[in-house]
Amino acid sequence: MGPVGSGKTEAIKSISDIEVINTDVRATDDVRKLKSHTTVSMDVGVLHLSGHDKLRLYGAPGQDRFDFMWDILLLQAKGVALLLNHASADPLAELDHYLQAIRERAPGNGLPMVIGITHIDEKPERPLSIYEDHLRQEKIVFYGVMPPVIEVDARLRSHVRSLLLVMVAQLEMAARFPKVIPRLAAR
């Protein structure tokens, strides 16, 4: 998930082991100032893991007018990778907007989450620490912990892989130590 232009489609393209199925169409509204095409339903990719396991990847559209897809995708999600464009005018407002949307759609303890910050090279004077500081100040907790914040170039498979490894580590911890998560969330 994440706002338009945060790199969701590109991240899935860079990590998927299959040709990505996407629903990109020509942008006809204010989005066209940012990019020529935009996702209107979802992007779908697959990452093959060891054994015969696979990780199914779904990219949600970034525009609020397609938020009905957020409901559908979060209903079956095991975790959320939230991508934010570091160069946007107000990335902290976008962070809050998506955290609230996820909180409303995954009530209770929420889902494991990792936050990927993209386009850092476009705004190098803005410190990356603003995200962790904001999460800490607002006491943002999903699945018992403050979501990890990771610098990501969505074009690089290795970066997206690292982002997903952090997500998988959270899922693994929840599976191995299910009684720890409620205690952490109560803090």
N, C-alpha and C positions, 0 to 999 in steps of 0.2 A: 504494500500500500504506500501511498504518498501522493503529494501534489503533482500536477502536470509538470513535466520537464525534470522530474527528480531522477529519472533513469531506470524506471521499473521495467519497461520493455527491453531496454538495452541489457540490463542485468540478467534477465531470463534468457535472452539471445546468447549472452556470453557463456552461460553455464549449462544450458540445456544440451543433452545428448541427442535430441531429436530436433527436427526443424520446428521452430516455434509456430504454434497456431496463434494468430493474432486477429484482432478485430479492429485494426487501425483504419480510420477513414480520414478523408481530407477535413481539416479543421475549418469550420465556417464561422466561428465566433471569435472572441478575444484571444483564444488559444492560438489562433493562426499568427499572432504577433510573436509567439514563442517558438512555434514549430509548425510544419506543414500538415502533419498527420497526428491523430490522437486516438487513444484506445477508448472504445465505447462500451465494450462488454468485458473482455478479459484477454490476457495472454496466457497461453498454456505451454509448458515445457516439462521435460522429465530429466532427472539426473539419476543415472544408474549407479548404485552403490555396490559394495561387496556382496557376495552371495547373489541372490536374485532380488534383493531389495531395490526399491527405487523411491526417489523423492519426487513427488508431483509438485510442480511449481505453477502458481496462479498469480498473475499480475492483475490487480484491480485498476479500474479507470480512476484517474485523479480528480475528475470534475464532480462536484457535489450533485449535479443533475443526474449522474449515473450511480448515486449512492445505494440504490436498490441492489446493485451487484455486490456491494460491501456486505450487505445482509446475507446474501446467498453464499459468498465465498467464506465469510467468517463462521458461518454455521458449521462447516465441516473442517475448518482449519485446525491444525495442530499447533501452529505458531504463526507469528507475524514478523516479517522483516519490513520495517517502516523506513522508507528512503526519503531524505530531505535534501533539497537543493540549497547548499550553503550560500550560494550567490543570490538567492531570492531576496526581495525587499525586507521581509520579516519572517525568517525561518522559525523563530520561536513561536509566533502566532500560528504558523502552519503545524508545528509540532503539537501545540495544544489542541488545535482543531482535530487532528487525526487521533490523538490520544483519547479525546472525548468521544469521538465516533466509535473507536474500538471499545472503549469502556461501556458504552451504551449497548453495543451489540454482543459483547462477551462479558456479561455481568459476573459478579462474584469475584473470584480470584483472577479472572482474565485468562490470557494466553501467554505462553512464553513469547518474549519479544526481544528483538535486537534492532537498534537504530543505526542505519547506514547513512553517513553524510557524504554527499556527492558534490561535484563541482567546486571543490575546495580551492583549486588553482585559480578560479575566477574571482575569488574574494580572499586573498591570502592575509590581508590585514585583520580580518575578523577571526578571533581565536576560536579554535575548536572546543575549548573548555566551556563555552557558553551553554552548550547543550547539557553537559553533566551538571554544571552549576544550577541550571534551571530545573532539571529533574530533581536534584537534591533539595533545592529551596522549596519546590512545590510538593515534595514528598511523594513523587510519582513512583508507584510500585505496581508491577504486573507479575503475576505468578510468584509472588513472594519476594521479588528483588527489583532493584532499580534496573531498568533496561540498559544493557551495555551499549555504548556509543562507539562506532567504528568508522574510520575514514575509508571510503570506498570509491574506486573508479569503476563504474558499472560496466565499462568496456573490457575490463580485465577479468578473465576467468578466475585467476588466483585471488583477487580481491573479493569477488562474489562468493567464492568457495570459503574463504575465511569467515565471511558474514554468516553463511549457512552453517559452518562448523560451530560457531557460537550458539546458534539456535539449536542445533542437534545436541550440544552439550547440556543445554537447559532441559531439553526433553528427556535426555538420558538420566539426568539427576532426578527429575520428577518421577521417572519410572523406577529408579533404584531406591529412592528415599521419599516415598509418597507422604509420609507423616511429617516431614520437615517443612513442606510448603505451607500448610496452614499455620504453623508456628511463626514462620517468617512473615506471613501476611498480617498476622496479628500485631506485629511490632509497630 
